[in-house]
Amino acid sequence: MYCEPTCKAVPEYPDSCCFIRLFKALYDLSGGDQEWIQQFLNTKNRVTGGIPLKQIETAHGLVVVLQFVETIQH
């Protein structure tokens, strides 16, 4: 599982665009509320199956959390 599109601007870090997309989506979803974002990232989530901050340490977890956030954003 991987994130599309890969970031051609930073080929050494192919998941960098996924991080940017995730944090942009969290910002948009929360209206920029940093406390809400911190709460989301540090609280166990039944849908993603873990604590998002820990999950995004792996490529697979990053994609799972990103897909969840982008889904609830729409």
N, CA, C and O atoms as a Tinker XYZ file with bonds, in Angstrom:
   296  protein
     1  N      0.851000   -1.172000    0.000000    73     2
     2  CA     0.000000    0.000000    0.000000    64     1     3
     3  C      0.894000    1.231000    0.000000    63     2     4     5
     4  O      1.877000    1.283000    0.739000    81     3
     5  N      0.574000    2.189000   -0.795000    73     3     6
     6  CA     1.356000    3.409000   -0.865000    64     5     7
     7  C      0.446000    4.585000   -1.161000    63     6     8     9
     8  O     -0.732000    4.421000   -1.480000    81     7
     9  N      1.010000    5.757000   -1.050000    73     7    10
    10  CA     0.257000    6.987000   -1.235000    64     9    11
    11  C      0.433000    7.481000   -2.665000    63    10    12    13
    12  O      1.550000    7.505000   -3.181000    81    11
    13  N     -0.631000    7.862000   -3.287000    73    11    14
    14  CA    -0.576000    8.460000   -4.620000    64    13    15
    15  C     -0.957000    9.927000   -4.506000    63    14    16    17
    16  O     -1.812000   10.219000   -3.671000    81    15
    17  N     -0.436000   10.842000   -5.224000    73    15    18
    18  CA     0.736000   10.626000   -6.063000    64    17    19
    19  C      2.002000   10.693000   -5.222000    63    18    20    21
    20  O      2.029000   11.345000   -4.178000    81    19
    21  N      3.039000   10.025000   -5.676000    73    19    22
    22  CA     4.300000   10.128000   -4.967000    64    21    23
    23  C      4.883000   11.500000   -5.231000    63    22    24    25
    24  O      4.573000   12.140000   -6.236000    81    23
    25  N      5.707000   11.931000   -4.342000    73    23    26
    26  CA     6.240000   13.279000   -4.423000    64    25    27
    27  C      7.521000   13.287000   -5.248000    63    26    28    29
    28  O      8.574000   12.853000   -4.782000    81    27
    29  N      7.423000   13.772000   -6.448000    73    27    30
    30  CA     8.580000   13.810000   -7.337000    64    29    31
    31  C      9.574000   14.901000   -6.926000    63    30    32    33
    32  O     10.750000   14.843000   -7.286000    81    31
    33  N      9.099000   15.883000   -6.180000    73    31    34
    34  CA     9.970000   16.983000   -5.767000    64    33    35
    35  C     11.015000   16.529000   -4.757000    63    34    36    37
    36  O     12.090000   17.123000   -4.671000    81    35
    37  N     10.711000   15.489000   -3.996000    73    35    38
    38  CA    11.630000   14.989000   -2.977000    64    37    39
    39  C     11.750000   13.474000   -3.138000    63    38    40    41
    40  O     11.172000   12.726000   -2.349000    81    39
    41  N     12.490000   13.010000   -4.147000    73    39    42
    42  CA    12.533000   11.572000   -4.420000    64    41    43
    43  C     13.111000   10.734000   -3.281000    63    42    44    45
    44  O     12.814000    9.543000   -3.184000    81    43
    45  N     13.936000   11.336000   -2.415000    73    43    46
    46  CA    14.505000   10.584000   -1.284000    64    45    47
    47  C     13.443000   10.264000   -0.234000    63    46    48    49
    48  O     13.616000    9.349000    0.571000    81    47
    49  N     12.346000   11.020000   -0.244000    73    47    50
    50  CA    11.289000   10.858000    0.742000    64    49    51
    51  C      9.946000   10.722000    0.032000    63    50    52    53
    52  O      9.173000   11.678000   -0.031000    81    51
    53  N      9.671000    9.536000   -0.501000    73    51    54
    54  CA     8.450000    9.377000   -1.305000    64    53    55
    55  C      7.156000    9.595000   -0.531000    63    54    56    57
    56  O      6.124000    9.893000   -1.132000    81    55
    57  N      7.195000    9.451000    0.807000    73    55    58
    58  CA     5.969000    9.641000    1.588000    64    57    59
    59  C      5.770000   11.084000    2.025000    63    58    60    61
    60  O      4.792000   11.392000    2.705000    81    59
    61  N      6.678000   11.971000    1.645000    73    59    62
    62  CA     6.583000   13.359000    2.107000    64    61    63
    63  C      5.277000   14.025000    1.668000    63    62    64    65
    64  O      4.693000   14.796000    2.430000    81    63
    65  N      4.821000   13.741000    0.470000    73    63    66
    66  CA     3.554000   14.325000    0.022000    64    65    67
    67  C      2.383000   13.788000    0.823000    63    66    68    69
    68  O      1.395000   14.494000    1.024000    81    67
    69  N      2.479000   12.550000    1.281000    73    67    70
    70  CA     1.415000   11.989000    2.114000    64    69    71
    71  C      1.329000   12.738000    3.438000    63    70    72    73
    72  O      0.234000   13.034000    3.915000    81    71
    73  N      2.484000   13.047000    4.036000    73    71    74
    74  CA     2.484000   13.813000    5.281000    64    73    75
    75  C      1.872000   15.189000    5.064000    63    74    76    77
    76  O      1.071000   15.654000    5.875000    81    75
    77  N      2.243000   15.833000    3.981000    73    75    78
    78  CA     1.701000   17.151000    3.684000    64    77    79
    79  C      0.188000   17.070000    3.492000    63    78    80    81
    80  O     -0.552000   17.894000    4.028000    81    79
    81  N     -0.272000   16.077000    2.728000    73    79    82
    82  CA    -1.711000   15.898000    2.513000    64    81    83
    83  C     -2.431000   15.637000    3.829000    63    82    84    85
    84  O     -3.511000   16.176000    4.067000    81    83
    85  N     -1.826000   14.799000    4.695000    73    83    86
    86  CA    -2.451000   14.484000    5.977000    64    85    87
    87  C     -2.604000   15.732000    6.833000    63    86    88    89
    88  O     -3.686000   15.997000    7.358000    81    87
    89  N     -1.541000   16.489000    6.974000    73    87    90
    90  CA    -1.622000   17.650000    7.847000    64    89    91
    91  C     -2.469000   18.773000    7.259000    63    90    92    93
    92  O     -3.086000   19.534000    8.006000    81    91
    93  N     -2.508000   18.886000    5.953000    73    91    94
    94  CA    -3.417000   19.851000    5.324000    64    93    95
    95  C     -4.866000   19.438000    5.566000    63    94    96    97
    96  O     -5.713000   20.273000    5.885000    81    95
    97  N     -5.146000   18.137000    5.410000    73    95    98
    98  CA    -6.506000   17.645000    5.635000    64    97    99
    99  C     -6.920000   17.824000    7.094000    63    98   100   101
   100  O     -8.056000   18.210000    7.370000    81    99
   101  N     -6.007000   17.546000    8.036000    73    99   102
   102  CA    -6.321000   17.742000    9.448000    64   101   103
   103  C     -6.569000   19.215000    9.748000    63   102   104   105
   104  O     -7.481000   19.559000   10.500000    81   103
   105  N     -5.764000   20.070000    9.166000    73   103   106
   106  CA    -5.925000   21.511000    9.365000    64   105   107
   107  C     -7.283000   21.974000    8.829000    63   106   108   109
   108  O     -8.014000   22.703000    9.499000    81   107
   109  N     -7.599000   21.543000    7.625000    73   107   110
   110  CA    -8.877000   21.928000    7.015000    64   109   111
   111  C    -10.060000   21.379000    7.803000    63   110   112   113
   112  O    -11.049000   22.079000    8.017000    81   111
   113  N     -9.956000   20.126000    8.232000    73   111   114
   114  CA   -11.036000   19.465000    8.968000    64   113   115
   115  C    -11.297000   20.144000   10.305000    63   114   116   117
   116  O    -12.444000   20.262000   10.734000    81   115
   117  N    -10.225000   20.591000   10.965000    73   115   118
   118  CA   -10.357000   21.181000   12.297000    64   117   119
   119  C    -10.489000   22.697000   12.283000    63   118   120   121
   120  O    -10.691000   23.313000   13.330000    81   119
   121  N    -10.376000   23.300000   11.109000    73   119   122
   122  CA   -10.391000   24.753000   11.038000    64   121   123
   123  C     -9.127000   25.355000   11.632000    63   122   124   125
   124  O     -9.117000   26.514000   12.048000    81   123
   125  N     -8.062000   24.561000   11.669000    73   123   126
   126  CA    -6.785000   25.045000   12.186000    64   125   127
   127  C     -6.625000   24.917000   13.694000    63   126   128   129
   128  O     -5.671000   25.448000   14.264000    81   127
   129  N     -7.540000   24.224000   14.337000    73   127   130
   130  CA    -7.498000   24.064000   15.790000    64   129   131
   131  C     -6.392000   23.082000   16.180000    63   130   132   133
   132  O     -6.549000   21.869000   16.038000    81   131
   133  N     -5.283000   23.612000   16.666000    73   131   134
   134  CA    -4.122000   22.783000   16.998000    64   133   135
   135  C     -4.415000   21.788000   18.120000    63   134   136   137
   136  O     -3.891000   20.674000   18.106000    81   135
   137  N     -5.240000   22.172000   19.084000    73   135   138
   138  CA    -5.603000   21.252000   20.171000    64   137   139
   139  C     -6.389000   20.064000   19.626000    63   138   140   141
   140  O     -6.174000   18.928000   20.048000    81   139
   141  N     -7.302000   20.327000   18.687000    73   139   142
   142  CA    -8.084000   19.251000   18.088000    64   141   143
   143  C     -7.164000   18.300000   17.324000    63   142   144   145
   144  O     -7.302000   17.081000   17.421000    81   143
   145  N     -6.233000   18.862000   16.570000    73   143   146
   146  CA    -5.292000   18.039000   15.800000    64   145   147
   147  C     -4.459000   17.172000   16.741000    63   146   148   149
   148  O     -4.284000   15.980000   16.491000    81   147
   149  N     -3.944000   17.760000   17.822000    73   147   150
   150  CA    -3.153000   16.997000   18.794000    64   149   151
   151  C     -3.998000   15.885000   19.421000    63   150   152   153
   152  O     -3.529000   14.760000   19.589000    81   151
   153  N     -5.236000   16.206000   19.762000    73   151   154
   154  CA    -6.138000   15.205000   20.341000    64   153   155
   155  C     -6.353000   14.056000   19.360000    63   154   156   157
   156  O     -6.277000   12.888000   19.739000    81   155
   157  N     -6.619000   14.385000   18.113000    73   155   158
   158  CA    -6.826000   13.349000   17.101000    64   157   159
   159  C     -5.589000   12.467000   16.968000    63   158   160   161
   160  O     -5.697000   11.241000   16.955000    81   159
   161  N     -4.438000   13.075000   16.872000    73   159   162
   162  CA    -3.202000   12.321000   16.638000    64   161   163
   163  C     -2.808000   11.443000   17.820000    63   162   164   165
   164  O     -2.150000   10.420000   17.630000    81   163
   165  N     -3.197000   11.822000   19.040000    73   163   166
   166  CA    -2.742000   11.110000   20.232000    64   165   167
   167  C     -3.786000   10.198000   20.865000    63   166   168   169
   168  O     -3.526000    9.598000   21.908000    81   167
   169  N     -4.955000   10.085000   20.257000    73   167   170
   170  CA    -6.039000    9.280000   20.807000    64   169   171
   171  C     -6.272000    8.037000   19.954000    63   170   172   173
   172  O     -6.306000    8.116000   18.726000    81   171
   173  N     -6.432000    6.884000   20.617000    73   171   174
   174  CA    -6.695000    5.647000   19.886000    64   173   175
   175  C     -7.955000    5.804000   19.041000    63   174   176   177
   176  O     -8.978000    6.314000   19.497000    81   175
   177  N     -7.844000    5.351000   17.801000    73   175   178
   178  CA    -8.934000    5.487000   16.850000    64   177   179
   179  C     -9.403000    4.096000   16.449000    63   178   180   181
   180  O     -8.619000    3.298000   15.936000    81   179
   181  N    -10.678000    3.802000   16.682000    73   179   182
   182  CA   -11.211000    2.469000   16.351000    64   181   183
   183  C    -11.212000    2.204000   14.858000    63   182   184   185
   184  O    -11.032000    1.060000   14.440000    81   183
   185  N    -11.408000    3.228000   14.045000    73   183   186
   186  CA   -11.480000    3.030000   12.596000    64   185   187
   187  C    -10.100000    2.730000   12.014000    63   186   188   189
   188  O     -9.955000    1.820000   11.198000    81   187
   189  N     -9.089000    3.489000   12.430000    73   187   190
   190  CA    -7.741000    3.263000   11.886000    64   189   191
   191  C     -7.028000    2.119000   12.592000    63   190   192   193
   192  O     -6.032000    1.595000   12.092000    81   191
   193  N     -7.541000    1.737000   13.749000    73   191   194
   194  CA    -6.976000    0.597000   14.464000    64   193   195
   195  C     -5.750000    0.919000   15.288000    63   194   196   197
   196  O     -4.920000    0.042000   15.525000    81   195
   197  N     -5.618000    2.152000   15.729000    73   195   198
   198  CA    -4.471000    2.500000   16.556000    64   197   199
   199  C     -4.434000    3.979000   16.870000    63   198   200   201
   200  O     -5.406000    4.703000   16.659000    81   199
   201  N     -3.294000    4.414000   17.379000    73   199   202
   202  CA    -3.065000    5.823000   17.676000    64   201   203
   203  C     -2.412000    6.433000   16.441000    63   202   204   205
   204  O     -1.293000    6.059000   16.090000    81   203
   205  N     -3.091000    7.366000   15.779000    73   203   206
   206  CA    -2.585000    7.890000   14.521000    64   205   207
   207  C     -1.130000    8.353000   14.553000    63   206   208   209
   208  O     -0.393000    8.112000   13.597000    81   207
   209  N     -0.699000    9.011000   15.631000    73   207   210
   210  CA     0.682000    9.481000   15.699000    64   209   211
   211  C      1.669000    8.323000   15.616000    63   210   212   213
   212  O      2.732000    8.464000   15.012000    81   211
   213  N      1.339000    7.192000   16.205000    73   211   214
   214  CA     2.191000    5.999000   16.114000    64   213   215
   215  C      2.050000    5.344000   14.742000    63   214   216   217
   216  O      3.032000    4.868000   14.171000    81   215
   217  N      0.826000    5.321000   14.219000    73   215   218
   218  CA     0.575000    4.672000   12.939000    64   217   219
   219  C      1.331000    5.335000   11.798000    63   218   220   221
   220  O      1.819000    4.655000   10.895000    81   219
   221  N      1.432000    6.658000   11.832000    73   219   222
   222  CA     2.071000    7.350000   10.707000    64   221   223
   223  C      3.587000    7.196000   10.700000    63   222   224   225
   224  O      4.266000    7.760000    9.842000    81   223
   225  N      4.117000    6.439000   11.647000    73   223   226
   226  CA     5.549000    6.131000   11.645000    64   225   227
   227  C      5.903000    5.117000   10.554000    63   226   228   229
   228  O      7.070000    4.971000   10.191000    81   227
   229  N      4.891000    4.419000   10.036000    73   227   230
   230  CA     5.119000    3.461000    8.945000    64   229   231
   231  C      4.368000    3.932000    7.709000    63   230   232   233
   232  O      3.380000    4.660000    7.808000    81   231
   233  N      4.842000    3.512000    6.555000    73   231   234
   234  CA     4.184000    3.894000    5.295000    64   233   235
   235  C      2.747000    3.378000    5.261000    63   234   236   237
   236  O      1.835000    4.096000    4.850000    81   235
   237  N      2.550000    2.142000    5.690000    73   235   238
   238  CA     1.205000    1.569000    5.686000    64   237   239
   239  C      0.283000    2.356000    6.611000    63   238   240   241
   240  O     -0.834000    2.706000    6.228000    81   239
   241  N      0.747000    2.634000    7.823000    73   239   242
   242  CA    -0.059000    3.385000    8.779000    64   241   243
   243  C     -0.374000    4.785000    8.298000    63   242   244   245
   244  O     -1.475000    5.294000    8.509000    81   243
   245  N      0.593000    5.402000    7.653000    73   243   246
   246  CA     0.394000    6.741000    7.100000    64   245   247
   247  C     -0.743000    6.737000    6.090000    63   246   248   249
   248  O     -1.596000    7.625000    6.100000    81   247
   249  N     -0.751000    5.747000    5.231000    73   247   250
   250  CA    -1.803000    5.653000    4.213000    64   249   251
   251  C     -3.162000    5.385000    4.861000    63   250   252   253
   252  O     -4.169000    5.958000    4.445000    81   251
   253  N     -3.195000    4.524000    5.868000    73   251   254
   254  CA    -4.456000    4.222000    6.558000    64   253   255
   255  C     -5.037000    5.486000    7.187000    63   254   256   257
   256  O     -6.220000    5.782000    7.017000    81   255
   257  N     -4.205000    6.228000    7.913000    73   255   258
   258  CA    -4.677000    7.444000    8.579000    64   257   259
   259  C     -5.070000    8.496000    7.546000    63   258   260   261
   260  O     -6.103000    9.150000    7.694000    81   259
   261  N     -4.270000    8.665000    6.517000    73   259   262
   262  CA    -4.575000    9.637000    5.463000    64   261   263
   263  C     -5.902000    9.316000    4.794000    63   262   264   265
   264  O     -6.721000   10.212000    4.588000    81   263
   265  N     -6.128000    8.057000    4.452000    73   263   266
   266  CA    -7.379000    7.682000    3.804000    64   265   267
   267  C     -8.573000    7.953000    4.712000    63   266   268   269
   268  O     -9.617000    8.406000    4.244000    81   267
   269  N     -8.426000    7.678000    6.004000    73   267   270
   270  CA    -9.507000    7.937000    6.950000    64   269   271
   271  C     -9.810000    9.436000    7.019000    63   270   272   273
   272  O    -10.964000    9.849000    6.902000    81   271
   273  N     -8.768000   10.242000    7.210000    73   271   274
   274  CA    -8.973000   11.693000    7.348000    64   273   275
   275  C     -9.569000   12.284000    6.078000    63   274   276   277
   276  O    -10.472000   13.118000    6.143000    81   275
   277  N     -9.065000   11.856000    4.919000    73   275   278
   278  CA    -9.614000   12.385000    3.675000    64   277   279
   279  C    -11.051000   11.930000    3.454000    63   278   280   281
   280  O    -11.839000   12.652000    2.843000    81   279
   281  N    -11.401000   10.750000    3.941000    73   279   282
   282  CA   -12.777000   10.268000    3.810000    64   281   283
   283  C    -13.729000   11.081000    4.678000    63   282   284   285
   284  O    -14.794000   11.483000    4.210000    81   283
   285  N    -13.367000   11.329000    5.931000    73   283   286
   286  CA   -14.277000   12.088000    6.794000    64   285   287
   287  C    -14.283000   13.567000    6.427000    63   286   288   289
   288  O    -15.213000   14.291000    6.785000    81   287
   289  N    -13.266000   14.014000    5.727000    73   287   290
   290  CA   -13.194000   15.412000    5.308000    64   289   291
   291  C    -14.245000   15.708000    4.245000    63   290   292   293
   292  O    -14.724000   16.838000    4.150000    81   291
   293  N    -14.608000   14.713000    3.448000    73   291   294
   294  CA   -15.542000   14.923000    2.336000    64   293   295
   295  C    -16.898000   14.538000    2.800000    63   294   296
   296  O    -17.860000   14.627000    2.038000    81   295
